[in-house]
Amino acid sequence: MNEEGARYLPVSKAESRLISRLRLDGTQAEALLHAMRTGDAGRQALVLSPRAPESYTPPFPCTGRVEYPWLPRRVYVPTEGAMPTRHEDYARGFYYVLDLSSCWEGAALSALTNPPQRSLDLCAAPGGKSLLLAAQYPLVDHTANEVHAARRGILRQNVEMCALPHTRVTGWRPDQWAESGELFDLLLVDAPCSGQSLLCKGIRNPGCLGDAVVSGNAKRQRGILLQAVRCAAQGAHLLYTTCTYDPEENERVIAYILRRVPGWSAVEIPVLAPFRSSLCDFPAYRLLPHHVIGAGGFCCLLSKTESPES
């Protein structure tokens, strides 16, 4: 579909409902509709793996922190026309390619008060968040967990290809982790979601704007988080991320956890201050196509400030 065709399509009820929930102005709404219809908002980024030497730089033109001040350590943004997956260094496992918006979410790790010692990525496949963590905190004792066997196989492949150190791959359910008694000082929950941003990368995702799909995912996300907080050591952090737009799967999920679980609070992320959400009264951050930084997403960093008993 060309740009003119996308621009003049009538707005569906589902699209209108999403725009209303996000409280977008005319320009922002037009940018979102355009991106969802043309699928041209995706932007590649790459995170260097432990296989890449410390002094390594990609062998093609990239932009960095001048354009993206929040960019995490060892992350590069190829300029238009670069094809990083076709270069031999990709096959050698020197870097992992993902959408720039995922790296934007990973920037939240810069707000940790101390380097984590033990971390658990509860929904780890295909491995992007675990790689972003390793790039910033290479000494962390990390568990990359994925319940679904097929996705766990892809995760294991990526962990091995990129030589992630101190990393084990597991397949437990969140409730099994909660019952295990193991505690971590960092938890990553890149939650299963309706994936509305996939439309903005040109990937078909029928039904992702529907109320039933959104509310069903929100219920599952709340369930995962209620188990994840039981795995947190005192002073731990939990990074919640999604690749969808609807507030019911984002701000409202976090608001539910903050109401339901004592001793947790949302943390300010200074490098993401320009992206702070206006849809809640606690620090949370959302990315939309009008920001021109990939397909979009949401992140919120929580801190366990006190024990439930106190």
Residue pairs with C-beta under 8 A, 6 or more apart in sequence:
1 37
1 38
3 34
3 38
6 33
6 34
6 37
6 38
7 30
7 34
9 37
11 19
11 33
12 209
14 209
14 210
15 33
15 36
15 209
17 209
17 211
18 32
18 196
18 209
18 245
18 246
19 29
19 32
19 33
21 246
21 247
21 248
22 28
22 32
22 245
22 247
22 279
22 288
23 278
23 279
24 32
24 288
27 290
28 288
28 290
31 288
31 289
31 290
32 245
32 288
32 289
32 290
34 289
35 41
35 199
35 200
35 289
35 295
35 296
36 196
36 199
36 200
36 289
37 199
38 202
39 199
39 200
39 201
39 202
39 203
40 200
40 202
41 197
41 200
41 201
41 289
41 292
41 294
41 295
41 296
42 99
42 200
42 201
42 202
42 294
42 295
43 77
43 99
43 100
43 101
43 292
43 293
43 294
43 295
44 77
44 78
44 82
44 84
44 97
44 98
44 99
44 100
45 75
45 76
45 77
45 78
45 97
45 98
45 99
45 100
45 102
45 103
45 294
46 58
46 75
46 76
46 77
46 78
46 84
46 95
46 96
46 97
46 98
47 72
47 74
47 75
47 95
47 96
47 98
47 103
47 106
47 128
47 131
47 132
47 135
48 56
48 74
48 75
48 76
48 94
48 95
48 135
49 93
49 94
49 95
49 96
49 131
49 134
49 135
49 161
49 162
49 163
49 164
50 134
50 138
50 162
50 163
50 164
50 165
51 92
51 93
51 94
51 162
51 163
52 74
52 89
52 94
52 95
56 94
57 76
58 76
58 78
58 84
58 89
58 95
59 87
59 89
60 78
60 79
60 82
60 83
60 84
60 87
61 78
61 79
61 82
62 76
62 77
62 78
62 79
62 82
63 76
63 77
63 79
64 71
64 76
64 77
65 71
67 77
68 77
68 100
68 293
69 271
70 104
70 107
70 110
70 271
70 272
71 77
71 103
71 107
72 103
72 106
72 107
72 109
72 110
72 132
72 135
72 136
73 135
73 136
74 135
74 136
75 103
75 106
75 132
75 135
76 95
77 100
78 84
84 90
84 95
84 97
85 97
89 95
90 97
93 161
93 162
93 163
96 127
96 128
96 131
96 158
96 162
98 128
99 201
99 243
99 294
99 295
100 293
100 294
101 197
101 243
101 287
101 293
101 294
101 295
101 296
101 297
102 128
102 129
102 132
102 243
102 294
102 297
103 132
103 294
104 272
104 275
104 287
104 293
104 294
104 297
104 299
105 129
105 190
105 239
105 241
105 287
105 297
105 298
105 299
106 129
106 132
106 133
106 136
107 269
107 271
107 272
108 239
108 241
108 269
108 272
108 285
108 299
108 300
108 301
109 132
109 133
109 136
109 137
109 239
110 136
110 269
110 270
110 271
111 267
111 268
111 269
111 270
111 271
111 301
112 186
112 237
114 185
115 137
115 139
115 140
116 133
116 137
116 140
116 184
116 185
116 186
116 237
117 140
117 141
117 185
118 140
118 141
118 142
118 143
118 183
118 184
118 185
118 186
118 233
119 133
119 137
119 140
119 141
119 142
119 143
119 184
119 185
119 186
119 187
119 188
120 142
120 143
120 145
120 177
120 182
120 184
120 186
120 187
120 188
120 231
121 129
121 130
121 133
121 142
121 143
121 144
121 145
121 187
121 188
121 190
122 145
122 174
122 177
122 187
122 188
122 189
122 224
122 228
123 145
123 146
123 147
123 188
123 189
123 190
123 191
123 192
123 224
124 130
124 144
124 145
124 146
124 155
124 169
124 188
124 190
125 146
125 148
125 151
125 152
125 154
125 155
126 151
126 154
126 155
126 158
127 144
127 154
127 155
127 158
127 159
127 162
127 164
128 190
129 188
129 190
129 239
129 241
130 142
130 144
130 159
130 164
130 167
130 188
131 158
131 162
131 164
133 140
133 142
133 186
133 188
134 140
134 142
134 164
134 165
134 167
138 165
139 166
140 166
140 186
141 166
142 164
142 166
142 167
142 168
143 167
143 168
143 169
143 170
143 184
144 155
144 159
144 164
144 167
144 168
144 169
144 170
145 169
145 170
145 171
145 172
145 177
146 152
146 155
146 169
146 170
146 171
147 171
147 172
147 173
149 171
152 169
152 171
155 169
156 169
159 167
159 169
172 180
174 223
174 224
174 227
174 228
175 227
177 227
177 228
177 230
177 231
178 227
178 228
178 230
178 231
180 231
182 231
183 231
183 232
183 233
183 236
184 231
184 232
184 233
184 236
185 232
185 233
185 235
185 236
185 237
186 236
186 237
186 238
186 239
187 228
187 229
187 231
187 232
187 236
187 237
187 238
187 239
188 238
188 239
188 241
189 224
189 225
189 228
189 238
189 239
189 240
189 241
190 241
190 242
191 217
191 220
191 221
191 224
191 225
191 240
191 241
191 242
191 249
191 253
192 217
192 220
192 221
192 224
193 217
193 221
193 242
193 243
193 244
193 249
194 205
194 208
194 209
194 213
194 214
194 217
194 244
194 246
194 249
195 205
195 208
195 243
195 244
196 205
196 208
196 209
196 243
196 244
196 245
196 246
197 243
197 244
197 245
197 295
197 296
197 297
198 204
198 205
198 208
198 243
198 295
199 205
199 208
200 289
200 295
200 296
201 295
207 213
208 244
209 246
214 244
214 246
214 248
214 249
215 248
217 244
217 249
218 248
218 249
218 252
218 253
221 242
221 249
221 253
222 253
222 256
222 257
225 238
225 240
225 253
225 257
226 257
226 260
226 261
228 238
229 238
229 257
229 261
229 264
229 304
232 238
232 304
233 304
234 304
234 307
235 303
235 304
236 303
236 304
237 267
237 301
237 302
237 303
237 304
238 264
238 301
238 302
238 303
238 304
239 299
239 300
239 301
239 302
240 253
240 254
240 299
240 300
240 301
240 302
241 297
241 298
241 299
242 249
242 250
242 297
242 298
243 295
243 296
243 297
244 250
244 297
244 298
245 286
245 288
245 296
245 298
247 279
249 298
250 277
250 284
250 286
250 298
250 300
251 277
251 279
251 280
251 284
251 298
251 300
254 266
254 280
254 282
254 284
254 300
254 302
255 280
255 282
257 264
257 302
258 264
258 265
258 266
258 282
258 302
261 308
262 306
262 308
263 304
263 305
263 306
263 307
263 308
263 310
264 302
264 303
264 304
264 305
265 282
265 302
265 303
265 305
266 282
266 283
266 284
266 300
266 301
266 302
266 303
267 283
267 301
267 302
267 303
268 283
269 283
269 285
269 299
269 301
272 285
272 299
275 285
275 286
275 287
275 291
276 283
276 284
276 285
277 284
277 285
277 286
277 298
279 286
282 300
283 300
283 301
284 298
284 299
284 300
285 298
285 299
285 300
286 296
286 297
286 298
286 299
287 293
287 294
287 296
287 297
287 298
288 296
289 295
289 296
